[in-house]
Amino acid sequence: MVKVVVFKEQYRITLPKDLVKAKGWDSTTELRFLEAPDGTIILREMESERTENKKANKKQKGGSNGKQ
């Protein structure tokens, strides 16, 4: 469960630790909240140099299986 907390006139939420670890996020990760037409809230990682590097690393690890 996520709670909304007021701190120094700002609203904050704490994300579950297992979610943050599973997504590979850290304190440098930038996230954006979006609202769908039905009111659903979507949390999306912003594209940055960091996320581009993560994508490139995944491609390198899984991009070649050694078969020709």
N, C-alpha and C positions, 0 to 999 in steps of 0.2 A: 504494500500500500504506500502511496505517496501522499504526504501532507503538505499543505501550503503554510509557510511560516512568514511572519512579518519581522524584518530585521532592518533597522535603520531606515525606515520608510520605504523599503523595497520588499516585494514578495519573492520568496524563494521556495524551491522544492528540492528534495534530496532524492536522487535516483537510486534504485536498488543496486547494491554493489555487484551482484552477479550479472546484471544487465550491462553495467559499465565495463566489466572485465570481458564479457562475451563479445561486446562490440569493439573492444580494443581502444576504448576512449581513455583519455587522461585529462589533466587540468588544462591542457592546451587545446583540447577539442572544442570547436565552436558548433553549437546546436541552434536550430531555429524551430519555433513552434508554428505550425500551420493549422488552419481550421478548414475542414472540408465543408461542403454545402450542407451536409446533414448534421453539422455540429461536432463531428469527431475531431479530436485534437491529434495532430501528427507531429512527432518529434523527428526532425531530420538533421543529419550531420551535414554541415556546410562543406562545400568543396574547398579545399585548401591545398597547399603544397604537401602537407602531411597526408591528406587522404589520397592524393595522386600518387605519392610514394608507396602507400599501402597497397593500392591497386596494382602498381607496377611490380611490387614484390610478389603478390599473389600470382600474377601472370608468369613470372619467371619460375616460380616453384612448380606450378602446374602446367606450364605451357609446353613442355617437351617430355614425352614419355620414353624416348630412346628408340622408338620404332621408325623404320624408314620404308 
